[in-house]
Amino acid sequence: MSLYDSSFPQMTRMLGQVLVWLDKAEAYAQKKKFDPEVLLAARLAPDQWNLRRQIQNVIAWPLRLGALLTGAELPQLETGDETIAELRARIGKAIEQVKAVKPEQLKGAEDRTIPLFFLPGKGMKAPEFVFGFALPNFYFHATTAYSILRHNGLDVGKSDFIGSLDLRDL
């Protein structure tokens, strides 16, 4: 499976699931009569990022990966106090940007050494970077965001995390 097929379609689908979680968060807050923006400050542990920052990282990873694998400029991670509406807009824009990455743009990326933005002067071969670092980080932040919402009482389950499946008759 190519680097493209193993990452970008799944990341796009997960970004779409984050929108589902935000829908459920707003419905839950409306039902319980509290401001849904309160959830953005929620966290699982005092030393862990809050929901807002987790979602910002879920948004950032596909964009970073696209830039690193195509040789484009690395996007800046936005970490401001965005509202749910602003996060939704950024997710929508990110989905468009990720869908704009085409498999042919990654031709030869398997041989590229990806510079590590957090360790100047160090890098990883692209496949190891994708499977050993980028995807685990992406799913770590997605799982943590999901868990924060679940911990705060949202009725979300595995199907809300995974999304729809492409089922076929046997």
Disulfide bonds with the S-S distance in Angstrom:
none
